[in-house]
Amino acid sequence: MIEAFVAEFVTPIEQRTLSRITMSLSPQEIDEFRDRMGDLVDEFRQRPRHPDARPWGVFIAIHPGRRTPTSADGAADADR
């Protein structure tokens, strides 16, 4: 799966959106986060295709972090 993402990720940089964040979440919060992300993806996947639509790749990975967040809101770092 990661190899497919990397192979497709050769678009011009101005067409890419990148985000990375580290959060501290309880078991209930990570379940909620996963559910909401899944619901959002499903919502867009089920929409009727617009005539001007073009393919966009989306890669989402959620995994346990290796370090403790440093800011008050739980975000250690984020890129956009």
C-alpha positions in Angstrom: 0.0 0.0 0.0 2.8 2.5 0.9 4.6 1.6 -2.3 1.5 2.4 -4.4 1.2 5.7 -2.6 4.8 6.7 -3.2 4.5 5.7 -6.9 1.5 7.9 -7.3 2.9 10.8 -5.3 4.9 12.4 -8.2 2.5 15.3 -8.9 3.7 18.9 -8.8 4.2 20.1 -5.2 1.5 22.8 -5.6 -1.1 20.1 -6.1 -0.2 18.2 -2.9 -1.6 18.6 0.6 0.5 17.2 3.4 -0.4 17.1 7.1 1.3 15.4 10.0 0.3 15.6 13.7 1.0 13.8 16.9 -1.9 13.6 19.3 -2.5 12.2 22.8 -5.8 10.3 22.7 -7.6 8.0 25.0 -8.8 4.7 23.7 -12.3 6.1 23.3 -11.0 9.2 21.4 -8.9 7.2 19.0 -11.9 5.0 18.3 -14.0 8.2 17.6 -11.2 9.6 15.4 -11.0 6.5 13.3 -14.8 6.3 13.0 -15.1 10.0 11.9 -12.2 9.7 9.4 -13.9 6.5 8.0 -17.2 8.3 7.8 -15.7 11.2 6.0 -14.0 9.0 3.4 -17.2 7.0 2.9 -19.2 10.2 2.4 -16.9 11.4 -0.4 -16.6 8.0 -2.0 -20.4 7.7 -2.2 -21.1 11.1 -3.7 -22.2 11.2 -7.4 -19.3 11.8 -9.7 -19.2 15.4 -11.0 -18.5 15.8 -14.7 -15.4 17.9 -14.0 -14.1 15.5 -11.4 -10.5 14.2 -11.6 -8.9 11.4 -9.6 -7.2 12.4 -6.3 -5.3 10.0 -4.2 -5.7 10.0 -0.4 -3.5 8.1 2.0 -4.4 8.0 5.7 -2.3 6.2 8.3 -3.1 6.1 12.0 -0.5 4.5 14.2 0.8 4.7 17.8 3.3 7.5 18.2 6.8 7.1 19.5 7.1 10.4 21.4 5.1 12.5 23.8 3.4 15.6 22.4 4.9 18.8 23.7 2.3 21.5 23.3 -0.8 22.1 25.4 -3.2 21.1 22.7 -1.5 17.7 22.1 0.2 18.6 18.8 4.0 18.1 18.6 4.3 19.2 15.0 2.2 19.7 11.9 3.0 20.4 8.3 0.8 21.8 5.6 
